[in-house]
Amino acid sequence: MSIVLVGYRGSGKTTIGRLLAERLAYSFVDTDEWVVQRAGKSIKAIFAEDGEKTFRDLECMAVTDAVARARHVVALGGGALGRDENRVAIRTADAPVVYLACEPGELHRRIHGDPKTAETRPSLTHLGGGIDEIKRLLQQREPVYRQMAMLTVDVTMLSAQSAADRIMADLRLSNLPKAT
C-alpha cells in the first residue's frame, strides 16, 4: 500500500510526506521533484520554456510511476488531480488519498515565506500568485481534492508533526508492519 497526499502548494505535502514515510519506513516521492529531476530544470522554467502542457505531461508520467509503487508516501503537485489519467492511476493503485486542506491566507503566507518560491514556482494564472490566485484555484481544485480523498486534514493551524500524527491515527497506520 502507498499513501497519496494532495492539496494546494504550501499545504505541507512534502514536509508531512517525508515525516510519514520515515515513521512508516516507506519511501517518499514528490512528483514535482520527479519532474524537475527528469526535465533538468525548475517547474517555473518548464512552464516558461515548454509550456504548461509539457509540465502536465511529465507530471502524468510521474504520478503513474509513483502510485504504482508499493510502500511509498507520494506527494502530488497541487494541480495533478486536474487530469483524468492521474485520478484513474490513483484509483487503480487503490492508494488512500489524504487531502491537506488549508485556508487561503495561510497558504499565501507559507508560499511567500519560502524564499525558493519566486525562483522555482510559476504563477498559475494572470493573477500573479497572490491571494486571489490561491482563492480562485482552490475554488476549482477543492471539489476534486475532496472527491478523491479518503481523509481530509485541515493543516491550517497544525504543525507538520501534528498533521502526520493525525494522519497516522486516522488511517490507523501505527499498527502496519514495518519493512524489514
Disulfide bonds with the S-S distance in Angstrom:
none
